[in-house]
Amino acid sequence: MDPIKNPYAPGAGTPPPELAGRNDLREKARIAFARVKAQRPTKSFLLIGLRGVGKTVLLDRLRIDAESDGIQTMYVEAPEARSLPALLAPELRIALLRLSRHDRARDRARRALRGLAGFVGALKVKYSDIEVALDVDPEPGLADNGDLEHDLQTLLGVVGEAAIQGDTALAIFVDEMQYVAEPQLAALITALHRAAQRQLPVVLIGAGLPQLPGLMGRARSYAERLFEITPIGPLTDEDARVALEAPAEREGVAFDPAALRDIITETEGYPYFVQEWGKSSWDVAQDSPITREDVATASHLAVAALDASFFRVRFDRLTPAEKRYLRAMAQLGPGPHRSGDIASILGREVQSVGPLRSKLIQKGMIWSPSHGDTAFTVPRFDDFLVRIMPGEDWQRQD
């Protein structure tokens, strides 16, 4: 079949050709955007799930939906090495410049820009990675104390006032929120809480790994009451079938029902894997319909592609000791596993591997579903580790 017409799109945050199984969430978000725009009480959203479930795709789809409803949006991804003020400042500038084009909102938006100038100037000493060009002078006393928690409350306050004048709302989209440092996360939660108390049209839609709710609860005890936490998991069998069939049908291609069942079994419904198997099956097949034999051949290609990209990029960030810890987890299977059992495989005391476990949680490789338990954040990572670190040599200490 023509590879140019292959509709499947495995990739980091790449929109799939068919966003199956997420309409209920999109409708909930649409209602939330309409409510916050009308200055009605509205909770912010947190999308929580493992790697490969499509959180980034969903976040971007919700942003597009919000903009189509007249909501001002800003989108940031939180890497491990950047500060929250450095991420927010450039996007806030763009949102405020857009707001300043509205006649009714112009004065408030320009005041908010002056507040942003003060915010950046006061915090640049502490957060040296802030880089944003502002051609306005700061307003003395407006978000310029140099204290992130206080200044962010003030800044979101004046931004919210500008949004009211523009008959809109500001939706802040933040991906990979688990990487935001706890004091900065606390400041953001406090600022959103204050905006909600003042009924300002400001809402946050965040996405992160399963440990995020715990991090937010530690940062601010009331965080769970401020956010609607929405787990994002694998697709149901029916939704996975739609994700595979609908794009192929638009190209005049069909699947044998048995071939579809095989892909759904292999992928366990994880959207990223569904796209990878769909792409490989298309590339292997000579003509329509795609058969079980095609899928069997494609599975080898799909696994190789995942090993080279989806899994490998995470593996290469690990130290030798971290790789051994994860390989010990893989020895026990998919998980979750008791910390003591992992330490036993390594031949060490639980306390001695605690710092290693903590570092892997910080890197987003594992999480703790409950006290003393440890699980992978990357589906099927245990299989990958067994393939790439076979035998017993991995237990050798460097």
C-alpha positions, 0 to 999 in steps of 0.5 A, a space after each residue: 500500500 502507498 506509504 505516503 497515504 499511511 494515516 497513522 501518526 506515532 510521535 511525541 504529542 503528534 495528533 492522531 488521525 482519529 482522537 477516539 474515546 475522549 469526547 466526554 472529557 472535551 465536553 466537560 472542558 467545554 462546560 468549564 471554559 464557558 463557566 469560567 468565562 461567565 465568572 462562575 465557580 469552576 475547578 481547574 483540570 489535571 489530566 493524569 496518566 502514564 506515558 503514551 496515553 495521549 495527555 499532550 495530544 489531549 492538552 493541545 486539543 483542549 487548547 484548540 477547543 478553548 480558542 474556538 470558544 473565544 478563550 485566550 490561551 497560553 501553553 507551556 511545557 515544564 522541563 526539569 531545568 526551567 523555572 516556572 516564571 521563565 515559562 509563564 512570562 513569555 506566554 503571558 506577554 503574548 496573551 496580554 498583547 492579544 487582549 490589548 487589541 480589544 478596545 474595552 480591554 486595552 487599558 487593563 491589558 496594558 496595566 497587566 503588561 506593566 505588572 508583568 514587567 515588574 514581575 520579571 524585573 523583580 524575579 530575574 535575580 532569583 530566576 536567572 533563566 527568565 528571558 522576555 522582552 517587554 517594551 513597557 515600564 513597570 508600574 511601581 508596587 504592582 507584582 514587583 515585590 520579588 516574592 513569587 507567591 505574592 507577585 504571581 497572585 497579583 499578576 494573575 489578578 490584573 490579567 483576570 481583570 483584563 480578561 473580564 473587560 475583554 469578555 473572555 477568560 485566560 486558560 493556562 495549559 501546562 504539560 509535564 507539571 510534575 517537573 515544576 519545583 514544589 515551591 513554585 508549584 505552591 505559588 501557582 496553586 495559591 495564585 489560582 486559589 486567589 483568582 477563584 476566590 475573586 471569581 476571576 476568569 482564570 483557569 489552569 489545565 495541567 497534565 502530568 504523571 500519576 505522582 502529580 496529585 501527591 506533589 500538589 497535595 504536598 505543595 498546598 493541602 487544599 489543592 485537591 479541592 481546587 482541581 478536578 483530577 481526571 485519570 487518562 488511561 488506555 483506550 477501551 477495545 471499542 475506542 481502539 478499534 475506532 482509532 485504527 479503523 476510521 483513518 484506514 477507511 478514509 483511505 479506502 483500506 480495511 482490517 480483518 477483524 482478527 487483525 484488529 483484535 491482535 493489535 488491540 491485544 498487543 497494544 493494550 489500548 495505549 494510544 501511542 502504541 496503537 498508532 505505532 502498530 497501525 503505522 507498521 501494519 500499513 507499511 507491511 501490508 501489500 493490499 487491503 484488507 490488512 491481515 493477521 499475518 501483516 500484523 504479526 510481521 508488523 509487530 516486530 517493526 513496531 517493537 523495534 521502533 518503540 525500542 529506538 525512540 519511545 523507550 530508548 530516549 528515556 533509557 539514555 537519561 539514566 545512570 548505570 545505577 538507575 538502570 540496574 534499579 529499573 532492571 531489578 523491577 523488570 525482573 519482577 514483571 510489570 508491577 507495581 512492586 514492593 520496594 523491599 522486593 526490588 532491593 532484594 533483587 539488587 542484594 541491598 537494604 531497602 534504605 540504601 536504595 531509597 535515594 536511587 528510588 527518589 531520583 527515579 521518581 524525580 526523573 518521571 521514570 517510576 511512581 508510587 501508587 501506594 506507600 512502599 509500592 513502585 511502578 513504571 510510568 512507561 507502559 511495557 518498559 519492563 519488557 524493553 529492559 529485559 530485551 536491552 539488558 538480558 541475562 545476569 550481567 546487568 547485576 554487575 556493579 560498575 
